[in-house]
Amino acid sequence: MILRAICALLVAAPALAQDAPTQPESTSAVAERTSVTAREFMIATANPLATEAGHDVLAAGGSAADAAIAVQMVLNLVEPQSSGIGGGGFALYWNAATGTLASFDGRETAPAAAMPDYWLDGAGQPRDFWDAVVGGRSAGVPGTLRLMEALHARYGRLPWGELFEPAIELAVNGFPISQRLAGAIVEAQKHRLDEFPAARSLYVNQDGSPKAAGEILRNPDLARTLRLIAAEGVGPFYEGAIARDIAAAVRTETNPGMLTLEDLATYQVKERPPVCMTYRTYEICGMGPPSSGALTVGQMLGMLLHFDLPAMGPGPEATHLFLEAGKLAFADRGLYMADSDFVEMPEGLLDPVYLAARAALIDPARAMEAASPGEPPWKKARLRVPDGERPNHGTTHFVIVDRYDDMLTATTTIETNFGSRVVVDGFLLNNELTDFAFVPEADGKSVANRVEGGKRPRSSMSPTMVFREGAPMLLIGSPGGANIIPYIAQALVGILDFGLDPQVAVDSPHVLSRGGPAQVEQGPEAAATIAALDVFGHQAEAANLNSGLQAILIGAELLTGAADKRREGLVMGQ
């Protein structure tokens, strides 16, 4: 009964008119929702079939880590455009038994042979973005399976192999293509998906038409891959038959890359200290570099801390302040933030004195024309030039609370919609290397996020956990490229400062600035918001700001979950 209802939900969402996308993914359907409550455990993911798989693991006594593995394997199948074992991700995990928070970096890495000029053509000019994306050269060493392995080794309760069974069954028997997946196939065909035979056979009909919503999609190659990993662990993927297939595909497909068997064999997940900052009576923790998420969200909130938003309430004044904080934080992000294993970064990006000085640059009555990077405290200054933004589309997020009070918030990705287009053994390879700077230096100054062998590209993924009096009280995260950062910050302000219900906060129309003109989410409120911001001098424009927020609020008695109405996610609990 549940599965039939979920399948109907996947193909029956109402369509909306849309403009050409100017951000990671256009909103194609909206399903109005209310928050879901439970007492024992809860899960929210980007796809109903993945939520059901994770719910069943939790109901069988599995941990949040166990459920995450089942969820990610199903997402690989039913949401292939966004994440999978050919990509990477970040996860925060709260271990209730020890009262500790750990953060795991499963981000993809550049091949060891990659150099800073990786994205320059023969004339020394940066490649066109889509020419770089399509083919094996954009693929970094995948980290998702090593990430799942690390979570299971530390926190798993159920046998590894059992956690792959839901995805294997769906891959063999098939599932109805959702409206969102059908739309993603259409978009990917505009950017050369059809040039890759393995991808074409999965997602395109023989007559060249995209497979449509409601059609049954089977993936027997992925089923075989998952059976092998379920039986033997991740060894075949990083050092065995699958590794050989990956290396061969990267080097022989269009736009060949440099990834080698040694690159795969030496890949490691890194456990890093969570990045935490105090915001009013809360502690907000997230992922540190190579993610820019926790630092940039933290900077925005650290500036907003100097304004009485709770007394102000939602409205134009608070929105203006939020936009100004975003401008300043993104200026620092572009100049300083990258993989800290390769690039020396300022220690003081979240320093309260520094953020107070940045907040003082915000005029409550008038928008600044442009924001410049600040000079946070650090030991050694380095000559730097800012990195620009590039499109990124394919990301997912899920949040889980289990019956043991363990909790997980994780964001995983293959980067662009359908990644590199290279399919290996039933799964897509990422195009994460396009997250690096295409121009490594300018005017004798280097870009922190330039390509280097073994380096992890800067990310905006922001899995976040909020604490109150030492205990977790909120899990949240989203896809959305660089927009993830303001999506998370806005939802946090809504829940923590304005006391909004999680579903209301998640669904609230987005407003953001990454340094340029303010963007206001298209919809019935957009014109009024733009007019209100004009009073402050903002040059605002309407945009299709498609988030995929998932959130769980942890109360004394109840768990309250929310899945973004803009996508097809689902919350389940018990």
For each residue, the residues with C-beta under 8 A, 3 or more apart:
1: 4 5
2: 5 6 52
3: 6 7 49 52
4: 1 7 8
5: 1 2 8 9
6: 2 3 9 10 48 49 51 52 570
7: 3 4 10 11 49 175 176
8: 4 5 11 12
9: 5 6 12 13 31 48 568 570
10: 6 7 13 47 48 49 176 177 178 179 213 568
11: 7 8 176 177 178 179 213 214
12: 8 9 179
13: 9 10 28 29 30 31 178 179 180 568
14: 29 30 31
15: 28 29 179
16: 27 28 29 30
17:
18: 21 26 27 28 544
19: 22 26 522 544
20: 26
21: 18 24 25 26 187 544 546
22: 19 543 544
23: 26 391 480 481 483 543 544 545 546
24: 21 391 392 393 394 395 417 479 480 481 483 546
25: 21 184 393 417 479 480 546 548
26: 18 19 20 21 23 183 544 546
27: 16 18 30 522 544 546 566
28: 13 15 16 18 179 180 183
29: 13 14 15 16 179 180 568
30: 13 14 16 27 565 566
31: 9 13 14 565 568
32: 565
33: 503 507 562 563 565
34: 503
35: 501 502 503 560 561 562 571
36: 42 560 561 562 571 572 573
37: 558 559 560 561 573
38: 41 42 558 559 561 573 574
39: 557 558 559 573 574
40: 403 573 574
41: 38 58 59 400 401 402 403 559 573 574
42: 36 38 400 401 552 559 561 571 572 573 574
43: 51 54 55 58 67 71 398 399 400 401 561 571 572 573
44: 51 398 399 400 550 551 552 561 562 563 569 570 571 572
45: 50 51 54 71 75 396 398 550 563 569 570
46: 50 75 79 82 396 397 398 479 548 550 563 567 568 569
47: 10 50 51 74 75 78 79 178 568 569 570
48: 6 9 10 51 52 568 569 570
49: 3 6 7 10 52 53 74 78 170 175
50: 45 46 47 53 54 70 71 72 74 75 78 79 398
51: 6 43 44 45 47 48 54 55 71 569 570 571 572
52: 2 3 6 48 49 55 56 166 570 572
53: 49 50 56 57 70 71 73 74 166 167
54: 43 45 50 51 57 58 67 68 70 71 398 400 572
55: 43 51 52 58 59 67 572 573 574
56: 52 53 59 60 70 166
57: 53 54 60 62 66 67 70 158 163
58: 41 43 54 55 61 62 64 66 67 400 402 403 574
59: 41 55 56 574
60: 56 57 158
61: 58 157 158 403
62: 57 58 66 67 70 156 157 158 163 402
63: 66 67 155 156 157 158 402 404 406
64: 58 67 68 93 155 400 401 402 406 407 408
65: 68 69 93 151 152 154 155 156 157 406 408
66: 57 58 62 63 69 70 152 156 157 158 163
67: 43 54 55 57 58 62 63 64 70 71 400 402 408
68: 54 64 65 71 72 91 148 151 398 400 408 410
69: 65 66 72 73 148 151 152 156 160 163 164
70: 50 53 54 56 57 62 66 67 73 74 163 164 166 167
71: 43 45 50 51 53 54 67 68 74 75 398 400
72: 50 68 69 75 76 83 84 85 144 148 398 412
73: 53 69 70 76 77 85 163 164 166 167 226
74: 47 49 50 53 70 71 77 78 166 167 170
75: 45 46 47 50 71 72 78 79 82 83 84 396 398 412
76: 72 73 79 80 83 84 85 167 222 427
77: 73 74 80 167 170 171 175 219 222
78: 47 49 50 74 75 170 175 178 181
79: 46 47 50 75 76 82 83 180 181 396
80: 76 77 84 181 202 203 418 427 428
81: 181 184 185 188 393 394 414 417 418 428
82: 46 75 79 393 394 395 396 413 414 417 479
83: 72 75 76 79 87 89 144 394 395 396 412 413 414
84: 72 75 76 80 87 144 412 414 427 428
85: 72 73 76 142 144 145 225 229 237 427
86: 139 142 144 246 414 419 424 427 428 429 430
87: 83 84 108 142 143 144 394 412 413 414 415 419 428 429 430 432
88: 106 107 108 140 142 143 144 147 412 413 430 432
89: 83 106 107 143 144 147 410 411 412 413 461
90: 103 104 105 106 107 287 291 293 410 411 412 459 461 463
91: 68 103 104 106 147 151 408 409 410 411 463
92: 101 102 103 104 274 285 286 287 408 409 410 463 464 465
93: 64 65 101 102 103 104 151 154 155 406 407 408
94: 100 101 405 406 407 408 465 472
95: 98 99 100 101 102 154 155 406
96: 99 404 405 406 407
97: 404 406
98: 95
99: 95 96 470
100: 94 95
101: 92 93 94 95 274 285 465
102: 92 93 95 154 271 274
103: 90 91 92 93 271 272 273 274 285 286 287 288
104: 90 91 92 93 147 150 151 269 270 271 272
105: 90 143 269 270 271 272 287 290 291 456
106: 88 89 90 91 143 144 146 147 150 269 412
107: 88 89 90 143 290 291 432 456 457 459
108: 87 88 139 140 141 142 143 430 432 433 456 457
109: 140 141 143 263 267 454 455 456
110: 114 118 140 141 433 436 451 452 453 454 455 456 457
111: 114 140 141 257 258 259 260 263 453
112: 260 262 263 453 454
113: 258 260 453
114: 110 111 118 258 433 451 452 453 455
115: 118 451 452 453
116: 440 441 446 450 451 452
117: 120 124 440 451
118: 110 114 115 433 436 451
119: 126 127 132 433 434 436 437 438 439 451
120: 117 124 125 126 127 438 439 440
121: 124 125 126 127
122:
123:
124: 117 120 121
125: 120 121
126: 119 120 121 438 439
127: 119 120 121 131 132 438
128: 131 132
129: 132 133 390 391 434 438
130: 133 134 191 192
131: 127 128 134 255
132: 119 127 128 129 137 138 255 431 433 434 438
133: 129 130 138 191 416 420 421 431 434
134: 130 131 138 191 192 195 254 255 420 421 431
135: 138 253 254 255 256 257 420 421 422
136: 139 249 250 251 252 253 254 255 256 257 259 420 422 429
137: 132 250 255 256 257 258 433
138: 132 133 134 135 255 257 415 419 420 430 431 432 433 434
139: 86 108 136 250 257 259 419 420 422 429 430 431 432 433
140: 88 108 109 110 111 259 430 432 433 456 457
141: 108 109 110 111 259 263 264 267
142: 85 86 87 88 108 145 237 246 267 429 430
143: 87 88 89 105 106 107 108 109 146 147 267 269
144: 72 83 84 85 86 87 88 89 106 147 148 412
145: 85 142 148 149 229 234 237 238
146: 106 143 149 150 234 238 267 268 269
147: 88 89 91 104 106 143 144 150 151 269 412
148: 68 69 72 144 145 151 152 234
149: 145 146 152 153 233 234 269
150: 104 106 146 147 153 154 269 271
151: 65 68 69 91 93 104 147 148 154 155 156 408
152: 65 66 69 148 149 155 156 160 163
153: 149 150 156
154: 65 93 95 102 150 151
155: 63 64 65 93 95 151 152 406
156: 62 63 65 66 69 151 152 153 160
157: 61 62 63 65 66
158: 57 60 61 62 63 66 162 163
159: 162 163
160: 69 152 156 163 164 230 233
161: 164 165 230 231
162: 158 159 165
163: 57 62 66 69 70 73 152 158 159 160 230
164: 69 70 73 160 161 167 168 226 227 229 230
165: 161 162 168 169 230
166: 52 53 56 70 73 74 169 170
167: 53 70 73 74 76 77 164 170 171 222 226
168: 164 165 171 172 223 226 227 230
169: 165 166 172 173
170: 49 74 77 78 166 167 173 174 175
171: 77 167 168 174 218 219 220 222 223 226 426
172: 168 169 218 220 223
173: 169 170 218
174: 170 171 216 217 218
175: 7 49 77 78 170 216 217
176: 7 10 11 213 214 215 216 217
177: 10 11 181 182 211 212 213 214 215 216 217
178: 10 11 13 47 78 181 182 213 568
179: 10 11 12 13 15 28 29 182 183 213 568
180: 13 28 29 79 183 184 567 568
181: 78 79 80 81 177 178 184 185 213
182: 177 178 179 185 186 210 211 212 213
183: 26 28 179 180 186 187
184: 25 81 180 181 187 188 417 418
185: 81 181 182 188 189 193 203 204 210 211 418
186: 182 183 189 190 210
187: 21 183 184 190 191 417
188: 81 184 185 191 193 203 417 418 421
189: 185 186 193 194 204 210
190: 186 187
191: 130 133 134 187 188 417 421
192: 130 134 195 196 254 421
193: 185 188 189 196 199 200 203 204 418 421
194: 189 199 200 204 208
195: 134 192 200 254 421
196: 192 193 199 200 253 254 421 422 423
197: 200 201
198: 201 202 221 422 423 424
199: 193 194 196 202 203 204 418 421 422 423 428
200: 193 194 195 196 197 203 204
201: 197 198 204
202: 80 198 199 217 219 423 426
203: 80 185 188 193 199 200 210 211 217 418
204: 185 189 193 194 199 200 201 208 209 210 211
205: 208 209 210 211
206:
207:
208: 194 204 205
209: 204 205 212
210: 182 185 186 189 203 204 205
211: 177 182 185 203 204 205 215 217
212: 177 182 209 215
213: 10 11 176 177 178 179 181 182
214: 11 176 177
215: 176 177 211 212
216: 174 175 176 177
217: 174 175 176 177 202 203 211
218: 171 172 173 174
219: 77 171 202 222 223 426
220: 171 172 223 224 426
221: 198 224 225 425 426
222: 76 77 167 171 219 225 226 425 426 427
223: 168 171 172 219 220 226 227 426
224: 220 221 227 228 425 426
225: 85 221 222 228 229 242 425 426 427
226: 73 164 167 168 171 222 223 229 230
227: 164 168 223 224 230 231
228: 224 225 231 232 236 241 242
229: 85 145 164 225 226 232 233 234 236 237 242
230: 160 161 163 164 165 168 226 227
231: 161 227 228
232: 228 229 235 236 240
233: 149 160 229 236
234: 145 146 148 149 229 237 238
235: 232 238 239 240
236: 228 229 232 233 239 240 241 242 243
237: 85 142 145 229 234 240 242 243 246 264
238: 145 146 234 235 243 264 265 267
239: 235 236 243 261 264 265
240: 232 235 236 237 243 244
241: 228 236 244 245
242: 225 228 229 236 237 245 246 424 425
243: 236 237 238 239 240 246 247 261 264 265
244: 240 241 247 248 261
245: 241 242 248 249 424 425
246: 86 142 237 242 243 249 250 259 264 424 429
247: 243 244 250 251 259 260 261 264
248: 244 245 251 252
249: 136 245 246 252 253 422 423 424 429
250: 136 137 139 246 247 253 256 257 258 259 422 429
251: 136 247 248 256 257 258 259
252: 136 248 249 256
253: 135 136 196 249 250 256 422
254: 134 135 136 192 195 196
255: 131 132 134 135 136 137 138
256: 135 136 137 250 251 252 253
257: 111 135 136 137 138 139 250 251 433
258: 111 113 114 137 250 251
259: 111 136 139 140 141 246 247 250 251 263 264
260: 111 112 113 247 263 264
261: 239 243 244 247 264 265
262: 112 265 266
263: 109 111 112 141 259 260 266 267
264: 141 237 238 239 243 246 247 259 260 261 267
265: 238 239 243 261 262
266: 262 263
267: 109 141 142 143 146 238 263 264
268: 146
269: 104 105 106 143 146 147 149 150
270: 104 105
271: 102 103 104 105 150
272: 103 104 105 287 288
273: 103 288
274: 92 101 102 103 285 286 287 288 294 465
275: 285 286 287 288 294 295 298 350
276: 283 284 285 286 294
277: 283 284 294 298 301 302 350
278: 282 283 284
279: 282 283 284 301 302 305 492 496
280: 305 310 496 497
281: 468
282: 278 279 466 467 468 473 496
283: 276 277 278 279 466 467 468
284: 276 277 278 279 294 297 298 301 464 465 466 467 492
285: 92 101 103 274 275 276 294 464 465 466 467
286: 92 103 274 275 276 291 293 294 297 298 462 463 464 465
287: 90 92 103 105 272 274 275 291 293 294 461 462 463
288: 103 272 273 274 275 291 294 295 340
289: 292 295 337 338 339 340 345 458
290: 105 107 338 339 340 341 455 456 457 458 459
291: 90 105 107 286 287 288 294 295 458 459 460 461 462
292: 289 295 296 333 337 458 459 460 485
293: 90 286 287 296 297 459 460 461 462 463 464 484 485 488
294: 274 275 276 277 284 285 286 287 288 291 297 298 462 464
295: 275 288 289 291 292 298 299 333 337 349 350
296: 292 293 299 300 329 330 332 333 337 460 462 485
297: 284 286 293 294 300 301 462 464 485 488 489 492
298: 275 277 284 286 294 295 301 302 349 350
299: 295 296 302 303 325 328 329 332 333 349 350 355 358
300: 296 297 303 304 322 325 326 329 485 486 489
301: 277 279 284 297 298 304 305 325 489 492 493
302: 277 279 298 299 305 350 352 355 358 359
303: 299 300 306 324 325 328 329 355 358 359 362
304: 300 301 307 309 321 322 325 359 493
305: 279 280 301 302 355 359
306: 303 355 356 359 360
307: 304 312 318 321 359 362 364
308: 311 312
309: 304 312 313 318 321 493 497 498
310: 280 313 497 498
311: 308
312: 307 308 309 315 317 318
313: 309 310 318 498
314: 318 319 494 498
315: 312 318 319
316: 319 320 529 532 533 535 536
317: 312 320 321 364
318: 307 309 312 313 314 315 321 322 493
319: 314 315 316 322 323 511 529 532 533
320: 316 317 323 324 364 367 533 536 538
321: 304 307 309 317 318 324 325 362 364
322: 300 304 318 319 325 326 486 489 490 493 511
323: 319 320 326 327 367 511 512 513 518 533 538
324: 303 320 321 327 328 361 362 363 367 368 371 513
325: 299 300 301 303 304 321 322 328 329 359 362 489
326: 300 322 323 329 330 485 486 489 512 513 514 515
327: 323 324 330 331 368 370 371 513 514 515
328: 299 303 324 325 331 332 358 361 362 371 374
329: 296 299 300 303 325 326 332 333 485
330: 296 326 327 333 334 371 482 485 513 514 515
331: 327 328 334 335 371 372 373 374 386 515
332: 296 299 328 329 335 336 337 349 373 374 376
333: 292 295 296 299 329 330 336 337 485
334: 330 331 337 373 386 387 388 515
335: 331 332 373 384 385 386 387 448
336: 332 333 345 346 349 373 376 384 448
337: 289 292 295 296 332 333 334 345 349 448 449 458
338: 289 290 342 343 345 387 448 449 450 455 458
339: 289 290 342 343 449 455 456 457 458
340: 288 289 290 343 344 345
341: 290 455 456
342: 338 339 452 454 455
343: 338 339 340 448 449
344: 340 378 380 382
345: 289 336 337 338 340 349 378 448
346: 336 349 376 377 378
347: 351 376 377 378 379
348: 351 354 376 377 378
349: 295 298 299 332 336 337 345 346 354 376
350: 275 277 295 298 299 302 354 355
351: 347 348 354 355 376 377
352: 302 355 356
353: 356 357
354: 348 349 350 351 357 358 374 376 377
355: 299 302 303 305 306 350 351 352 358 359
356: 306 352 353 359 360
357: 353 354 360 361 374
358: 299 302 303 328 354 355 361 362 374
359: 302 303 304 305 306 307 325 355 356 362
360: 306 356 357
361: 324 328 357 358 368 371
362: 303 307 321 324 325 328 358 359 368
363: 324 366 367 368
364: 307 317 320 321
365: 536
366: 363 536 537
367: 320 323 324 363 518 533 536 537 538
368: 324 327 361 362 363 371
369:
370: 327 515
371: 324 327 328 330 331 361 368 515
372: 331
373: 331 332 334 335 336 386
374: 328 331 332 354 357 358
375:
376: 332 336 346 347 348 349 351 354
377: 346 347 348 351 354
378: 344 345 346 347 348 381
379: 347
380: 344
381: 378
382: 344 446
383: 444 445 446
384: 335 336 445 446 447 448
385: 335 441 442 443 445 446 447
386: 331 334 335 373 447
387: 334 335 338 437 447 448 449 458
388: 334 437
389: 481 482 514
390: 129 434 435 438
391: 23 24 129 416 481
392: 24 395 413 415 416 434 435 460 481 482
393: 24 25 81 82 415 416 417 481
394: 24 81 82 83 87 413 414 415 416 417 418 419 430 479
395: 24 82 83 392 411 412 413 415 461 479 480 481 484 548
396: 45 46 75 79 82 83 411 412 413 479 548
397: 46 409 410 411 412 463 477 478 479 548 549 550
398: 43 44 45 46 50 54 68 71 72 75 408 409 410 477 550
399: 43 44 407 408 409 410 475 476 477 550 551 552 561
400: 41 42 43 44 54 58 64 67 68 71 407 408 409 475 552
401: 41 42 43 64 405 406 407 475 552 554 559
402: 41 58 62 63 64 67 405 406 407
403: 40 41 58 61
404: 63 96 97
405: 94 96 401 402
406: 63 64 65 93 94 95 96 97 155 401 402
407: 64 93 94 96 399 400 401 402 465 472 475 552 554
408: 64 65 67 68 91 92 93 94 151 398 399 400 475
409: 91 92 397 398 399 400 463 464 465 475 476 477
410: 68 89 90 91 92 397 398 399 463 477
411: 89 90 91 395 396 397 461 462 463 477 478 479 484
412: 72 75 83 84 87 88 89 90 106 144 147 395 396 397
413: 82 83 87 88 89 392 394 395 396 430 432 459 461 479
414: 81 82 83 84 86 87 394 418 419 428 429 430 431 432
415: 87 138 392 393 394 395 419 430 431 432 434 435
416: 133 391 392 393 394 419 420 431 434
417: 24 25 81 82 184 187 188 191 393 394
418: 80 81 184 185 188 193 199 203 394 414 421 428
419: 86 87 138 139 394 414 415 416 422 428 429 430 431
420: 133 134 135 136 138 139 416 428 429 430 431
421: 133 134 135 188 191 192 193 195 196 199 418 428
422: 135 136 139 196 198 199 249 250 253 419 428 429
423: 196 198 199 202 249 426 427 428 429
424: 86 198 242 245 246 249 427 429
425: 221 222 224 225 242 245
426: 171 202 219 220 221 222 223 224 225 423
427: 76 80 84 85 86 222 225 423 424
428: 80 81 84 86 87 199 414 418 419 420 421 422 423
429: 86 87 136 139 142 246 249 250 414 419 420 422 423 424
430: 86 87 88 108 138 139 140 142 394 413 414 415 419 420
431: 132 133 134 138 139 414 415 416 419 420 434
432: 87 88 107 108 138 139 140 413 414 415 435 457
433: 108 110 114 118 119 132 137 138 139 140 257 436 451 457
434: 119 129 132 133 138 390 392 415 416 431 438
435: 390 392 415 432 449 457 458 459
436: 110 118 119 433 449 450 451 455 457 458
437: 119 387 388 440 447 449 450 451
438: 119 120 126 127 129 132 390 434
439: 119 120 126 442 447
440: 116 117 120 437 446 447 450 451
441: 116 385 444 445 446 447 450
442: 385 439 445 447
443: 385
444: 383 441
445: 383 384 385 441 442
446: 116 382 383 384 385 440 441 450
447: 384 385 386 387 437 439 440 441 442 450
448: 335 336 337 338 343 345 384 387 458
449: 337 338 339 343 387 435 436 437 457 458
450: 116 338 436 437 440 441 446 447
451: 110 114 115 116 117 118 119 433 436 437 440 455
452: 110 114 115 116 342 455
453: 110 111 112 113 114 115
454: 109 110 112 342
455: 109 110 114 290 338 339 341 342 436 451 452
456: 105 107 108 109 110 140 290 339 341 459
457: 107 108 110 140 290 339 432 433 435 436 449
458: 289 290 291 292 337 338 339 387 435 436 448 449
459: 90 107 290 291 292 293 413 435 456
460: 291 292 293 296 392 480 481 482 483 484 485
461: 89 90 287 291 293 395 411 413 477 484
462: 286 287 291 293 294 296 297 411 477 478 484 485 488
463: 90 91 92 286 287 293 397 409 410 411 477
464: 92 284 285 286 293 294 297 409 474 475 476 477 488 492
465: 92 94 101 274 284 285 286 407 409 472 474 475 476
466: 282 283 284 285 472 473 474 475 476 492 496
467: 282 283 284 285 470 471 472 473
468: 281 282 283 471 473
469:
470: 99 467
471: 467 468 554
472: 94 407 465 466 467 475 554
473: 282 466 467 468 553 554 555
474: 464 465 466 492 495 496 502 551 552 553 554
475: 399 400 401 407 408 409 464 465 466 472 551 552 554
476: 399 409 464 465 466 488 491 492 549 550 551 552
477: 397 398 399 409 410 411 461 462 463 464 484 488 549 550
478: 397 411 462 484 487 488 491 547 548 549 550 564
479: 24 25 46 82 394 395 396 397 411 413 484 547 548
480: 23 24 25 395 460 483 484 487 545 546 547 548
481: 23 24 389 391 392 393 395 460 484
482: 330 389 392 460 485 514
483: 23 24 460 480 486 487 510 512 514 545 547
484: 293 395 411 460 461 462 477 478 479 480 481 487 488 547
485: 292 293 296 297 300 326 329 330 333 460 462 482 488 489
486: 300 322 326 483 489 490 510 512 513 514
487: 478 480 483 484 490 491 510 512 545 547 549
488: 293 297 462 464 476 477 478 484 485 491 492 549
489: 297 300 301 322 325 326 485 486 492 493
490: 322 486 487 493 494 508 510 511 512
491: 476 478 487 488 494 495 505 506 508 549 551
492: 279 284 297 301 464 466 474 476 488 489 495 496
493: 301 304 309 318 322 489 490 496 497 498
494: 314 490 491 497 498 500 504 505 508
495: 474 491 492 498 499 500 502 505 551 553
496: 279 280 282 466 474 492 493
497: 280 309 310 493 494
498: 309 310 313 314 493 494 495 505
499: 495
500: 494 495 504 505 508
501: 35 504 505 560 562
502: 35 474 495 505 506 551 552 553 560 561 562
503: 33 34 35 506 507 562
504: 494 500 501 507 508
505: 491 494 495 498 500 501 502 508 551 562
506: 491 502 503 547 549 550 551 562 563 564 565
507: 33 503 504 562 564 565 566
508: 490 491 494 500 504 505
509: 520 521 523 525 526 529
510: 483 486 487 490 519 520 521 545 547
511: 319 322 323 490 518 519 520 521 529 533
512: 323 326 483 486 487 490 518 519 545
513: 323 324 326 327 330 486 516 517 518 519 538
514: 326 327 330 389 482 483 486
515: 326 327 330 331 334 370 371
516: 513
517: 513 538 539 540 541
518: 323 367 511 512 513 533 538 539 540 541
519: 510 511 512 513 540 541 542 543 545
520: 509 510 511 526 529 530 533 540 541 542 543
521: 509 510 511 526 542 543 544 545
522: 19 27 526 542 543 544 545
523: 509 526
524:
525: 509 528 529
526: 509 520 521 522 523 529 530 542
527: 530 531 542
528: 525 531 532
529: 316 319 509 511 520 525 526 532 533 540
530: 520 526 527 533 534 540 541 542
531: 527 528 534 535
532: 316 319 528 529 535
533: 316 319 320 323 367 511 518 520 529 530 536 538 540
534: 530 531 537 538 540
535: 316 531 532
536: 316 320 365 366 367 533
537: 366 367 534
538: 320 323 367 513 517 518 533 534
539: 517 518
540: 517 518 519 520 529 530 533 534
541: 517 518 519 520 530
542: 519 520 521 522 526 527 530
543: 22 23 519 520 521 522
544: 18 19 21 22 23 26 27 521 522
545: 23 480 483 487 510 512 519 521 522
546: 21 23 24 25 26 27 480 566 567
547: 478 479 480 483 484 487 506 510 564 566 567
548: 25 46 395 396 397 478 479 480 564 566 567 569
549: 397 476 477 478 487 488 491 506 562 563 564
550: 44 45 46 397 398 399 476 477 478 506 561 562 563 564 569 571
551: 44 399 474 475 476 491 495 502 505 506 561 562
552: 42 44 399 400 401 407 474 475 476 502 559 560 561 562 571
553: 473 474 495 502 559 560 561
554: 401 407 471 472 473 474 475 559
555: 473 558 559 560
556:
557: 39
558: 37 38 39 555
559: 37 38 39 41 42 401 552 553 554 555 573
560: 35 36 37 501 502 552 553 555
561: 35 36 37 38 42 43 44 399 502 550 551 552 553 571 573
562: 33 35 36 44 501 502 503 505 506 507 549 550 551 552 571
563: 33 44 45 46 506 549 550 567 569 570 571
564: 478 506 507 547 548 549 550 567 569
565: 30 31 32 33 506 507
566: 27 30 507 546 547 548
567: 46 180 546 547 548 563 564
568: 9 10 13 29 31 46 47 48 178 179 180
569: 44 45 46 47 48 51 548 550 563 564
570: 6 9 44 45 47 48 51 52 563
571: 35 36 42 43 44 51 550 552 561 562 563
572: 36 42 43 44 51 52 54 55
573: 36 37 38 39 40 41 42 43 55 559 561
574: 38 39 40 41 42 55 58 59
